[in-house]
Amino acid sequence: MTIDRFDPTPIYLQIAAIIIKRIWQGDLETRDPIPSESQMVTEYGIGRETARHVVAHLREQGWVFTIARRGTYVAPRDQWPTGER
């Protein structure tokens, strides 16, 4: 999946949507790690700050949780945003 730099949707939201789609499709399951900031930087050609925005957005929405110095993981299904089920 790719991002569209001409789309008015902010890049961090496009990447977050890609990760959410991967969660829904089962490519990323509960407690699986999501791509690291470094992986996002490399894969999508974005800056580290944009990658941080992706993770922060997913965490604020309830899709993921972060363990300090370990990584960010897919949250259990019952914690996902209610409007997205």
PyMOL Python script that loads the backbone (N, CA, C, O; Angstrom):
from pymol import cmd

cmd.read_pdbstr("""\
ATOM      1  N   MET A   1       0.842  -1.171   0.000  1.00  0.00           N
ATOM      2  CA  MET A   1       0.000   0.000   0.000  1.00  0.00           C
ATOM      3  C   MET A   1       0.893   1.243   0.000  1.00  0.00           C
ATOM      4  O   MET A   1       1.953   1.273   0.626  1.00  0.00           O
ATOM      5  N   THR A   2       0.443   2.236  -0.702  1.00  0.00           N
ATOM      6  CA  THR A   2       1.255   3.442  -0.826  1.00  0.00           C
ATOM      7  C   THR A   2       0.497   4.664  -0.338  1.00  0.00           C
ATOM      8  O   THR A   2      -0.723   4.640  -0.173  1.00  0.00           O
ATOM      9  N   ILE A   3       1.245   5.723  -0.115  1.00  0.00           N
ATOM     10  CA  ILE A   3       0.633   6.992   0.265  1.00  0.00           C
ATOM     11  C   ILE A   3       0.566   7.883  -0.971  1.00  0.00           C
ATOM     12  O   ILE A   3       1.364   7.740  -1.898  1.00  0.00           O
ATOM     13  N   ASP A   4      -0.385   8.793  -0.971  1.00  0.00           N
ATOM     14  CA  ASP A   4      -0.580   9.717  -2.085  1.00  0.00           C
ATOM     15  C   ASP A   4      -0.212  11.112  -1.611  1.00  0.00           C
ATOM     16  O   ASP A   4      -0.959  11.737  -0.858  1.00  0.00           O
ATOM     17  N   ARG A   5       0.923  11.591  -2.046  1.00  0.00           N
ATOM     18  CA  ARG A   5       1.408  12.900  -1.606  1.00  0.00           C
ATOM     19  C   ARG A   5       0.581  14.050  -2.166  1.00  0.00           C
ATOM     20  O   ARG A   5       0.736  15.187  -1.720  1.00  0.00           O
ATOM     21  N   PHE A   6      -0.301  13.780  -3.139  1.00  0.00           N
ATOM     22  CA  PHE A   6      -1.174  14.807  -3.693  1.00  0.00           C
ATOM     23  C   PHE A   6      -2.540  14.832  -3.013  1.00  0.00           C
ATOM     24  O   PHE A   6      -3.329  15.754  -3.222  1.00  0.00           O
ATOM     25  N   ASP A   7      -2.810  13.826  -2.209  1.00  0.00           N
ATOM     26  CA  ASP A   7      -4.067  13.759  -1.448  1.00  0.00           C
ATOM     27  C   ASP A   7      -4.012  14.806  -0.344  1.00  0.00           C
ATOM     28  O   ASP A   7      -2.985  14.940   0.322  1.00  0.00           O
ATOM     29  N   PRO A   8      -5.104  15.556  -0.134  1.00  0.00           N
ATOM     30  CA  PRO A   8      -5.095  16.559   0.927  1.00  0.00           C
ATOM     31  C   PRO A   8      -5.085  15.971   2.347  1.00  0.00           C
ATOM     32  O   PRO A   8      -4.840  16.694   3.313  1.00  0.00           O
ATOM     33  N   THR A   9      -5.347  14.677   2.472  1.00  0.00           N
ATOM     34  CA  THR A   9      -5.298  14.019   3.772  1.00  0.00           C
ATOM     35  C   THR A   9      -3.853  14.000   4.250  1.00  0.00           C
ATOM     36  O   THR A   9      -2.962  13.601   3.499  1.00  0.00           O
ATOM     37  N   PRO A  10      -3.602  14.429   5.502  1.00  0.00           N
ATOM     38  CA  PRO A  10      -2.220  14.408   6.003  1.00  0.00           C
ATOM     39  C   PRO A  10      -1.589  13.015   5.876  1.00  0.00           C
ATOM     40  O   PRO A  10      -2.255  11.994   6.044  1.00  0.00           O
ATOM     41  N   ILE A  11      -0.315  13.009   5.582  1.00  0.00           N
ATOM     42  CA  ILE A  11       0.411  11.743   5.363  1.00  0.00           C
ATOM     43  C   ILE A  11       0.309  10.827   6.580  1.00  0.00           C
ATOM     44  O   ILE A  11       0.144   9.616   6.430  1.00  0.00           O
ATOM     45  N   TYR A  12       0.406  11.397   7.787  1.00  0.00           N
ATOM     46  CA  TYR A  12       0.358  10.525   8.967  1.00  0.00           C
ATOM     47  C   TYR A  12      -0.978   9.814   9.068  1.00  0.00           C
ATOM     48  O   TYR A  12      -1.037   8.673   9.528  1.00  0.00           O
ATOM     49  N   LEU A  13      -2.070  10.478   8.638  1.00  0.00           N
ATOM     50  CA  LEU A  13      -3.378   9.826   8.669  1.00  0.00           C
ATOM     51  C   LEU A  13      -3.491   8.754   7.583  1.00  0.00           C
ATOM     52  O   LEU A  13      -4.138   7.727   7.787  1.00  0.00           O
ATOM     53  N   GLN A  14      -2.864   8.992   6.437  1.00  0.00           N
ATOM     54  CA  GLN A  14      -2.862   7.970   5.380  1.00  0.00           C
ATOM     55  C   GLN A  14      -2.141   6.707   5.849  1.00  0.00           C
ATOM     56  O   GLN A  14      -2.607   5.591   5.619  1.00  0.00           O
ATOM     57  N   ILE A  15      -1.009   6.899   6.502  1.00  0.00           N
ATOM     58  CA  ILE A  15      -0.250   5.741   6.991  1.00  0.00           C
ATOM     59  C   ILE A  15      -1.000   5.046   8.118  1.00  0.00           C
ATOM     60  O   ILE A  15      -1.022   3.817   8.184  1.00  0.00           O
ATOM     61  N   ALA A  16      -1.611   5.818   8.997  1.00  0.00           N
ATOM     62  CA  ALA A  16      -2.418   5.219  10.070  1.00  0.00           C
ATOM     63  C   ALA A  16      -3.546   4.382   9.461  1.00  0.00           C
ATOM     64  O   ALA A  16      -3.845   3.293   9.952  1.00  0.00           O
ATOM     65  N   ALA A  17      -4.170   4.887   8.398  1.00  0.00           N
ATOM     66  CA  ALA A  17      -5.252   4.143   7.738  1.00  0.00           C
ATOM     67  C   ALA A  17      -4.729   2.839   7.137  1.00  0.00           C
ATOM     68  O   ALA A  17      -5.425   1.824   7.159  1.00  0.00           O
ATOM     69  N   ILE A  18      -3.523   2.862   6.607  1.00  0.00           N
ATOM     70  CA  ILE A  18      -2.919   1.642   6.056  1.00  0.00           C
ATOM     71  C   ILE A  18      -2.715   0.613   7.167  1.00  0.00           C
ATOM     72  O   ILE A  18      -3.001  -0.570   6.983  1.00  0.00           O
ATOM     73  N   ILE A  19      -2.225   1.062   8.310  1.00  0.00           N
ATOM     74  CA  ILE A  19      -1.992   0.146   9.436  1.00  0.00           C
ATOM     75  C   ILE A  19      -3.316  -0.391   9.967  1.00  0.00           C
ATOM     76  O   ILE A  19      -3.423  -1.578  10.275  1.00  0.00           O
ATOM     77  N   ILE A  20      -4.326   0.473  10.078  1.00  0.00           N
ATOM     78  CA  ILE A  20      -5.649   0.024  10.533  1.00  0.00           C
ATOM     79  C   ILE A  20      -6.198  -1.026   9.573  1.00  0.00           C
ATOM     80  O   ILE A  20      -6.761  -2.032  10.005  1.00  0.00           O
ATOM     81  N   LYS A  21      -6.035  -0.794   8.273  1.00  0.00           N
ATOM     82  CA  LYS A  21      -6.508  -1.774   7.287  1.00  0.00           C
ATOM     83  C   LYS A  21      -5.790  -3.108   7.478  1.00  0.00           C
ATOM     84  O   LYS A  21      -6.415  -4.164   7.383  1.00  0.00           O
ATOM     85  N   ARG A  22      -4.488  -3.069   7.744  1.00  0.00           N
ATOM     86  CA  ARG A  22      -3.730  -4.304   7.985  1.00  0.00           C
ATOM     87  C   ARG A  22      -4.239  -5.023   9.237  1.00  0.00           C
ATOM     88  O   ARG A  22      -4.263  -6.253   9.282  1.00  0.00           O
ATOM     89  N   ILE A  23      -4.644  -4.258  10.246  1.00  0.00           N
ATOM     90  CA  ILE A  23      -5.210  -4.859  11.463  1.00  0.00           C
ATOM     91  C   ILE A  23      -6.526  -5.539  11.121  1.00  0.00           C
ATOM     92  O   ILE A  23      -6.747  -6.688  11.502  1.00  0.00           O
ATOM     93  N   TRP A  24      -7.409  -4.835  10.400  1.00  0.00           N
ATOM     94  CA  TRP A  24      -8.715  -5.400  10.041  1.00  0.00           C
ATOM     95  C   TRP A  24      -8.576  -6.645   9.171  1.00  0.00           C
ATOM     96  O   TRP A  24      -9.348  -7.594   9.308  1.00  0.00           O
ATOM     97  N   GLN A  25      -7.596  -6.637   8.280  1.00  0.00           N
ATOM     98  CA  GLN A  25      -7.413  -7.784   7.384  1.00  0.00           C
ATOM     99  C   GLN A  25      -6.762  -8.974   8.079  1.00  0.00           C
ATOM    100  O   GLN A  25      -6.716 -10.073   7.526  1.00  0.00           O
ATOM    101  N   GLY A  26      -6.258  -8.751   9.296  1.00  0.00           N
ATOM    102  CA  GLY A  26      -5.624  -9.838  10.027  1.00  0.00           C
ATOM    103  C   GLY A  26      -4.129  -9.965   9.761  1.00  0.00           C
ATOM    104  O   GLY A  26      -3.481 -10.878  10.274  1.00  0.00           O
ATOM    105  N   ASP A  27      -3.579  -9.052   8.961  1.00  0.00           N
ATOM    106  CA  ASP A  27      -2.129  -9.066   8.740  1.00  0.00           C
ATOM    107  C   ASP A  27      -1.388  -8.746  10.036  1.00  0.00           C
ATOM    108  O   ASP A  27      -0.295  -9.255  10.283  1.00  0.00           O
ATOM    109  N   LEU A  28      -1.998  -7.898  10.856  1.00  0.00           N
ATOM    110  CA  LEU A  28      -1.491  -7.575  12.196  1.00  0.00           C
ATOM    111  C   LEU A  28      -2.562  -7.994  13.188  1.00  0.00           C
ATOM    112  O   LEU A  28      -3.688  -7.499  13.133  1.00  0.00           O
ATOM    113  N   GLU A  29      -2.225  -8.887  14.080  1.00  0.00           N
ATOM    114  CA  GLU A  29      -3.192  -9.386  15.053  1.00  0.00           C
ATOM    115  C   GLU A  29      -2.908  -8.801  16.431  1.00  0.00           C
ATOM    116  O   GLU A  29      -1.872  -8.174  16.651  1.00  0.00           O
ATOM    117  N   THR A  30      -3.834  -9.013  17.349  1.00  0.00           N
ATOM    118  CA  THR A  30      -3.684  -8.528  18.715  1.00  0.00           C
ATOM    119  C   THR A  30      -2.314  -8.898  19.269  1.00  0.00           C
ATOM    120  O   THR A  30      -1.874 -10.045  19.188  1.00  0.00           O
ATOM    121  N   ARG A  31      -1.663  -7.900  19.827  1.00  0.00           N
ATOM    122  CA  ARG A  31      -0.341  -7.990  20.446  1.00  0.00           C
ATOM    123  C   ARG A  31       0.809  -8.159  19.457  1.00  0.00           C
ATOM    124  O   ARG A  31       1.957  -8.322  19.872  1.00  0.00           O
ATOM    125  N   ASP A  32       0.518  -8.124  18.152  1.00  0.00           N
ATOM    126  CA  ASP A  32       1.590  -8.081  17.156  1.00  0.00           C
ATOM    127  C   ASP A  32       2.196  -6.687  17.163  1.00  0.00           C
ATOM    128  O   ASP A  32       1.483  -5.707  17.381  1.00  0.00           O
ATOM    129  N   PRO A  33       3.497  -6.580  16.928  1.00  0.00           N
ATOM    130  CA  PRO A  33       4.090  -5.243  16.825  1.00  0.00           C
ATOM    131  C   PRO A  33       3.689  -4.577  15.513  1.00  0.00           C
ATOM    132  O   PRO A  33       3.598  -5.233  14.476  1.00  0.00           O
ATOM    133  N   ILE A  34       3.451  -3.274  15.569  1.00  0.00           N
ATOM    134  CA  ILE A  34       3.254  -2.538  14.326  1.00  0.00           C
ATOM    135  C   ILE A  34       4.636  -2.140  13.822  1.00  0.00           C
ATOM    136  O   ILE A  34       5.608  -2.243  14.570  1.00  0.00           O
ATOM    137  N   PRO A  35       4.751  -1.687  12.572  1.00  0.00           N
ATOM    138  CA  PRO A  35       6.074  -1.263  12.090  1.00  0.00           C
ATOM    139  C   PRO A  35       6.663  -0.189  13.013  1.00  0.00           C
ATOM    140  O   PRO A  35       5.954   0.703  13.479  1.00  0.00           O
ATOM    141  N   SER A  36       7.952  -0.291  13.260  1.00  0.00           N
ATOM    142  CA  SER A  36       8.632   0.692  14.101  1.00  0.00           C
ATOM    143  C   SER A  36       8.718   2.026  13.365  1.00  0.00           C
ATOM    144  O   SER A  36       8.494   2.101  12.157  1.00  0.00           O
ATOM    145  N   GLU A  37       9.050   3.080  14.120  1.00  0.00           N
ATOM    146  CA  GLU A  37       9.230   4.386  13.493  1.00  0.00           C
ATOM    147  C   GLU A  37      10.287   4.294  12.398  1.00  0.00           C
ATOM    148  O   GLU A  37      10.109   4.850  11.314  1.00  0.00           O
ATOM    149  N   SER A  38      11.376   3.602  12.672  1.00  0.00           N
ATOM    150  CA  SER A  38      12.449   3.454  11.678  1.00  0.00           C
ATOM    151  C   SER A  38      11.957   2.737  10.421  1.00  0.00           C
ATOM    152  O   SER A  38      12.311   3.118   9.305  1.00  0.00           O
ATOM    153  N   GLN A  39      11.147   1.707  10.604  1.00  0.00           N
ATOM    154  CA  GLN A  39      10.598   0.985   9.457  1.00  0.00           C
ATOM    155  C   GLN A  39       9.680   1.887   8.638  1.00  0.00           C
ATOM    156  O   GLN A  39       9.713   1.853   7.407  1.00  0.00           O
ATOM    157  N   MET A  40       8.853   2.700   9.319  1.00  0.00           N
ATOM    158  CA  MET A  40       7.959   3.619   8.601  1.00  0.00           C
ATOM    159  C   MET A  40       8.761   4.653   7.822  1.00  0.00           C
ATOM    160  O   MET A  40       8.427   4.974   6.682  1.00  0.00           O
ATOM    161  N   VAL A  41       9.822   5.174   8.439  1.00  0.00           N
ATOM    162  CA  VAL A  41      10.676   6.158   7.775  1.00  0.00           C
ATOM    163  C   VAL A  41      11.220   5.567   6.479  1.00  0.00           C
ATOM    164  O   VAL A  41      11.188   6.219   5.435  1.00  0.00           O
ATOM    165  N   THR A  42      11.714   4.349   6.543  1.00  0.00           N
ATOM    166  CA  THR A  42      12.290   3.688   5.372  1.00  0.00           C
ATOM    167  C   THR A  42      11.223   3.312   4.350  1.00  0.00           C
ATOM    168  O   THR A  42      11.381   3.584   3.160  1.00  0.00           O
ATOM    169  N   GLU A  43      10.142   2.692   4.803  1.00  0.00           N
ATOM    170  CA  GLU A  43       9.119   2.178   3.897  1.00  0.00           C
ATOM    171  C   GLU A  43       8.357   3.284   3.173  1.00  0.00           C
ATOM    172  O   GLU A  43       8.059   3.157   1.986  1.00  0.00           O
ATOM    173  N   TYR A  44       8.044   4.364   3.878  1.00  0.00           N
ATOM    174  CA  TYR A  44       7.195   5.411   3.302  1.00  0.00           C
ATOM    175  C   TYR A  44       7.955   6.680   2.928  1.00  0.00           C
ATOM    176  O   TYR A  44       7.367   7.610   2.375  1.00  0.00           O
ATOM    177  N   GLY A  45       9.239   6.730   3.220  1.00  0.00           N
ATOM    178  CA  GLY A  45      10.020   7.915   2.879  1.00  0.00           C
ATOM    179  C   GLY A  45       9.555   9.161   3.627  1.00  0.00           C
ATOM    180  O   GLY A  45       9.466  10.249   3.057  1.00  0.00           O
ATOM    181  N   ILE A  46       9.262   8.981   4.913  1.00  0.00           N
ATOM    182  CA  ILE A  46       8.778  10.079   5.744  1.00  0.00           C
ATOM    183  C   ILE A  46       9.828  10.415   6.797  1.00  0.00           C
ATOM    184  O   ILE A  46      10.803   9.684   6.972  1.00  0.00           O
ATOM    185  N   GLY A  47       9.620  11.520   7.491  1.00  0.00           N
ATOM    186  CA  GLY A  47      10.496  11.883   8.590  1.00  0.00           C
ATOM    187  C   GLY A  47      10.094  11.178   9.872  1.00  0.00           C
ATOM    188  O   GLY A  47       8.974  10.682   9.998  1.00  0.00           O
ATOM    189  N   ARG A  48      11.010  11.140  10.812  1.00  0.00           N
ATOM    190  CA  ARG A  48      10.740  10.480  12.089  1.00  0.00           C
ATOM    191  C   ARG A  48       9.569  11.152  12.821  1.00  0.00           C
ATOM    192  O   ARG A  48       8.775  10.466  13.465  1.00  0.00           O
ATOM    193  N   GLU A  49       9.453  12.478  12.731  1.00  0.00           N
ATOM    194  CA  GLU A  49       8.355  13.177  13.404  1.00  0.00           C
ATOM    195  C   GLU A  49       7.000  12.736  12.844  1.00  0.00           C
ATOM    196  O   GLU A  49       6.036  12.599  13.598  1.00  0.00           O
ATOM    197  N   THR A  50       6.922  12.518  11.552  1.00  0.00           N
ATOM    198  CA  THR A  50       5.679  12.026  10.947  1.00  0.00           C
ATOM    199  C   THR A  50       5.374  10.625  11.464  1.00  0.00           C
ATOM    200  O   THR A  50       4.222  10.313  11.767  1.00  0.00           O
ATOM    201  N   ALA A  51       6.392   9.783  11.565  1.00  0.00           N
ATOM    202  CA  ALA A  51       6.201   8.427  12.101  1.00  0.00           C
ATOM    203  C   ALA A  51       5.688   8.496  13.538  1.00  0.00           C
ATOM    204  O   ALA A  51       4.835   7.703  13.935  1.00  0.00           O
ATOM    205  N   ARG A  52       6.208   9.440  14.311  1.00  0.00           N
ATOM    206  CA  ARG A  52       5.729   9.609  15.695  1.00  0.00           C
ATOM    207  C   ARG A  52       4.255  10.016  15.716  1.00  0.00           C
ATOM    208  O   ARG A  52       3.491   9.573  16.573  1.00  0.00           O
ATOM    209  N   HIS A  53       3.867  10.864  14.761  1.00  0.00           N
ATOM    210  CA  HIS A  53       2.459  11.264  14.669  1.00  0.00           C
ATOM    211  C   HIS A  53       1.565  10.062  14.364  1.00  0.00           C
ATOM    212  O   HIS A  53       0.465   9.948  14.904  1.00  0.00           O
ATOM    213  N   VAL A  54       2.039   9.172  13.502  1.00  0.00           N
ATOM    214  CA  VAL A  54       1.276   7.966  13.169  1.00  0.00           C
ATOM    215  C   VAL A  54       1.020   7.159  14.441  1.00  0.00           C
ATOM    216  O   VAL A  54      -0.117   6.796  14.740  1.00  0.00           O
ATOM    217  N   VAL A  55       2.078   6.889  15.174  1.00  0.00           N
ATOM    218  CA  VAL A  55       1.962   6.075  16.393  1.00  0.00           C
ATOM    219  C   VAL A  55       1.075   6.775  17.420  1.00  0.00           C
ATOM    220  O   VAL A  55       0.216   6.143  18.035  1.00  0.00           O
ATOM    221  N   ALA A  56       1.282   8.069  17.605  1.00  0.00           N
ATOM    222  CA  ALA A  56       0.476   8.817  18.586  1.00  0.00           C
ATOM    223  C   ALA A  56      -1.000   8.783  18.204  1.00  0.00           C
ATOM    224  O   ALA A  56      -1.859   8.604  19.068  1.00  0.00           O
ATOM    225  N   HIS A  57      -1.301   8.953  16.930  1.00  0.00           N
ATOM    226  CA  HIS A  57      -2.694   8.919  16.473  1.00  0.00           C
ATOM    227  C   HIS A  57      -3.321   7.548  16.730  1.00  0.00           C
ATOM    228  O   HIS A  57      -4.426   7.460  17.265  1.00  0.00           O
ATOM    229  N   LEU A  58      -2.621   6.485  16.350  1.00  0.00           N
ATOM    230  CA  LEU A  58      -3.151   5.136  16.555  1.00  0.00           C
ATOM    231  C   LEU A  58      -3.357   4.845  18.039  1.00  0.00           C
ATOM    232  O   LEU A  58      -4.334   4.201  18.421  1.00  0.00           O
ATOM    233  N   ARG A  59      -2.433   5.323  18.870  1.00  0.00           N
ATOM    234  CA  ARG A  59      -2.556   5.112  20.318  1.00  0.00           C
ATOM    235  C   ARG A  59      -3.745   5.897  20.872  1.00  0.00           C
ATOM    236  O   ARG A  59      -4.522   5.362  21.663  1.00  0.00           O
ATOM    237  N   GLU A  60      -3.894   7.159  20.466  1.00  0.00           N
ATOM    238  CA  GLU A  60      -5.014   7.988  20.942  1.00  0.00           C
ATOM    239  C   GLU A  60      -6.359   7.402  20.531  1.00  0.00           C
ATOM    240  O   GLU A  60      -7.344   7.523  21.261  1.00  0.00           O
ATOM    241  N   GLN A  61      -6.400   6.769  19.367  1.00  0.00           N
ATOM    242  CA  GLN A  61      -7.641   6.179  18.878  1.00  0.00           C
ATOM    243  C   GLN A  61      -7.936   4.821  19.524  1.00  0.00           C
ATOM    244  O   GLN A  61      -9.059   4.324  19.432  1.00  0.00           O
ATOM    245  N   GLY A  62      -6.945   4.225  20.171  1.00  0.00           N
ATOM    246  CA  GLY A  62      -7.154   2.947  20.846  1.00  0.00           C
ATOM    247  C   GLY A  62      -6.772   1.726  20.030  1.00  0.00           C
ATOM    248  O   GLY A  62      -7.068   0.602  20.434  1.00  0.00           O
ATOM    249  N   TRP A  63      -6.124   1.920  18.895  1.00  0.00           N
ATOM    250  CA  TRP A  63      -5.733   0.790  18.055  1.00  0.00           C
ATOM    251  C   TRP A  63      -4.500   0.065  18.574  1.00  0.00           C
ATOM    252  O   TRP A  63      -4.349  -1.139  18.367  1.00  0.00           O
ATOM    253  N   VAL A  64      -3.613   0.803  19.252  1.00  0.00           N
ATOM    254  CA  VAL A  64      -2.347   0.233  19.690  1.00  0.00           C
ATOM    255  C   VAL A  64      -2.013   0.679  21.109  1.00  0.00           C
ATOM    256  O   VAL A  64      -2.615   1.609  21.646  1.00  0.00           O
ATOM    257  N   PHE A  65      -1.050   0.001  21.694  1.00  0.00           N
ATOM    258  CA  PHE A  65      -0.490   0.418  22.982  1.00  0.00           C
ATOM    259  C   PHE A  65       1.024   0.311  22.876  1.00  0.00           C
ATOM    260  O   PHE A  65       1.552  -0.488  22.103  1.00  0.00           O
ATOM    261  N   THR A  66       1.708   1.123  23.658  1.00  0.00           N
ATOM    262  CA  THR A  66       3.162   1.168  23.601  1.00  0.00           C
ATOM    263  C   THR A  66       3.755   0.714  24.930  1.00  0.00           C
ATOM    264  O   THR A  66       3.266   1.086  25.997  1.00  0.00           O
ATOM    265  N   ILE A  67       4.792  -0.077  24.858  1.00  0.00           N
ATOM    266  CA  ILE A  67       5.566  -0.466  26.029  1.00  0.00           C
ATOM    267  C   ILE A  67       6.931   0.204  25.871  1.00  0.00           C
ATOM    268  O   ILE A  67       7.637  -0.023  24.888  1.00  0.00           O
ATOM    269  N   ALA A  68       7.288   1.026  26.845  1.00  0.00           N
ATOM    270  CA  ALA A  68       8.531   1.794  26.762  1.00  0.00           C
ATOM    271  C   ALA A  68       9.727   0.901  26.442  1.00  0.00           C
ATOM    272  O   ALA A  68       9.905  -0.160  27.040  1.00  0.00           O
ATOM    273  N   ARG A  69      10.523   1.339  25.509  1.00  0.00           N
ATOM    274  CA  ARG A  69      11.737   0.665  25.077  1.00  0.00           C
ATOM    275  C   ARG A  69      11.510  -0.737  24.502  1.00  0.00           C
ATOM    276  O   ARG A  69      12.463  -1.490  24.301  1.00  0.00           O
ATOM    277  N   ARG A  70      10.267  -1.078  24.244  1.00  0.00           N
ATOM    278  CA  ARG A  70       9.958  -2.395  23.668  1.00  0.00           C
ATOM    279  C   ARG A  70       9.300  -2.271  22.295  1.00  0.00           C
ATOM    280  O   ARG A  70       9.647  -2.999  21.366  1.00  0.00           O
ATOM    281  N   GLY A  71       8.351  -1.347  22.175  1.00  0.00           N
ATOM    282  CA  GLY A  71       7.666  -1.192  20.894  1.00  0.00           C
ATOM    283  C   GLY A  71       6.195  -0.873  21.073  1.00  0.00           C
ATOM    284  O   GLY A  71       5.703  -0.677  22.184  1.00  0.00           O
ATOM    285  N   THR A  72       5.515  -0.828  19.948  1.00  0.00           N
ATOM    286  CA  THR A  72       4.084  -0.537  19.913  1.00  0.00           C
ATOM    287  C   THR A  72       3.377  -1.732  19.305  1.00  0.00           C
ATOM    288  O   THR A  72       3.810  -2.282  18.293  1.00  0.00           O
ATOM    289  N   TYR A  73       2.278  -2.126  19.942  1.00  0.00           N
ATOM    290  CA  TYR A  73       1.597  -3.368  19.601  1.00  0.00           C
ATOM    291  C   TYR A  73       0.106  -3.130  19.358  1.00  0.00           C
ATOM    292  O   TYR A  73      -0.475  -2.171  19.866  1.00  0.00           O
ATOM    293  N   VAL A  74      -0.496  -4.018  18.577  1.00  0.00           N
ATOM    294  CA  VAL A  74      -1.931  -3.950  18.309  1.00  0.00           C
ATOM    295  C   VAL A  74      -2.685  -4.236  19.603  1.00  0.00           C
ATOM    296  O   VAL A  74      -2.415  -5.215  20.298  1.00  0.00           O
ATOM    297  N   ALA A  75      -3.636  -3.358  19.905  1.00  0.00           N
ATOM    298  CA  ALA A  75      -4.447  -3.508  21.112  1.00  0.00           C
ATOM    299  C   ALA A  75      -5.433  -4.666  20.947  1.00  0.00           C
ATOM    300  O   ALA A  75      -5.769  -5.039  19.823  1.00  0.00           O
ATOM    301  N   PRO A  76      -5.894  -5.233  22.058  1.00  0.00           N
ATOM    302  CA  PRO A  76      -6.935  -6.267  21.974  1.00  0.00           C
ATOM    303  C   PRO A  76      -8.188  -5.710  21.286  1.00  0.00           C
ATOM    304  O   PRO A  76      -8.522  -4.534  21.437  1.00  0.00           O
ATOM    305  N   ARG A  77      -8.850  -6.547  20.555  1.00  0.00           N
ATOM    306  CA  ARG A  77     -10.027  -6.160  19.753  1.00  0.00           C
ATOM    307  C   ARG A  77     -11.074  -5.404  20.565  1.00  0.00           C
ATOM    308  O   ARG A  77     -11.682  -4.465  20.052  1.00  0.00           O
ATOM    309  N   ASP A  78     -11.298  -5.791  21.817  1.00  0.00           N
ATOM    310  CA  ASP A  78     -12.333  -5.129  22.617  1.00  0.00           C
ATOM    311  C   ASP A  78     -11.953  -3.696  23.013  1.00  0.00           C
ATOM    312  O   ASP A  78     -12.771  -2.977  23.586  1.00  0.00           O
ATOM    313  N   GLN A  79     -10.721  -3.279  22.712  1.00  0.00           N
ATOM    314  CA  GLN A  79     -10.292  -1.918  23.007  1.00  0.00           C
ATOM    315  C   GLN A  79     -10.277  -1.025  21.762  1.00  0.00           C
ATOM    316  O   GLN A  79     -10.010   0.173  21.860  1.00  0.00           O
ATOM    317  N   TRP A  80     -10.564  -1.605  20.598  1.00  0.00           N
ATOM    318  CA  TRP A  80     -10.580  -0.821  19.369  1.00  0.00           C
ATOM    319  C   TRP A  80     -11.690   0.226  19.412  1.00  0.00           C
ATOM    320  O   TRP A  80     -12.668   0.049  20.138  1.00  0.00           O
ATOM    321  N   PRO A  81     -11.561   1.295  18.660  1.00  0.00           N
ATOM    322  CA  PRO A  81     -12.613   2.319  18.644  1.00  0.00           C
ATOM    323  C   PRO A  81     -13.956   1.701  18.258  1.00  0.00           C
ATOM    324  O   PRO A  81     -14.026   0.908  17.318  1.00  0.00           O
ATOM    325  N   THR A  82     -15.003   2.054  18.967  1.00  0.00           N
ATOM    326  CA  THR A  82     -16.311   1.451  18.744  1.00  0.00           C
ATOM    327  C   THR A  82     -16.875   1.739  17.358  1.00  0.00           C
ATOM    328  O   THR A  82     -17.568   0.892  16.794  1.00  0.00           O
ATOM    329  N   GLY A  83     -16.600   2.892  16.809  1.00  0.00           N
ATOM    330  CA  GLY A  83     -17.114   3.235  15.479  1.00  0.00           C
ATOM    331  C   GLY A  83     -16.440   2.460  14.368  1.00  0.00           C
ATOM    332  O   GLY A  83     -16.900   2.506  13.227  1.00  0.00           O
ATOM    333  N   GLU A  84     -15.372   1.756  14.661  1.00  0.00           N
ATOM    334  CA  GLU A  84     -14.594   1.063  13.628  1.00  0.00           C
ATOM    335  C   GLU A  84     -14.876  -0.425  13.569  1.00  0.00           C
ATOM    336  O   GLU A  84     -14.342  -1.107  12.694  1.00  0.00           O
ATOM    337  N   ARG A  85     -15.690  -0.952  14.460  1.00  0.00           N
ATOM    338  CA  ARG A  85     -15.932  -2.412  14.477  1.00  0.00           C
ATOM    339  C   ARG A  85     -16.866  -2.844  13.403  1.00  0.00           C
ATOM    340  O   ARG A  85     -17.166  -4.033  13.287  1.00  0.00           O
TER     341      ARG A  85
END
""", "prot")
cmd.dss("prot")
cmd.show_as("cartoon", "prot")
cmd.util.cbc("prot")
cmd.orient("prot")
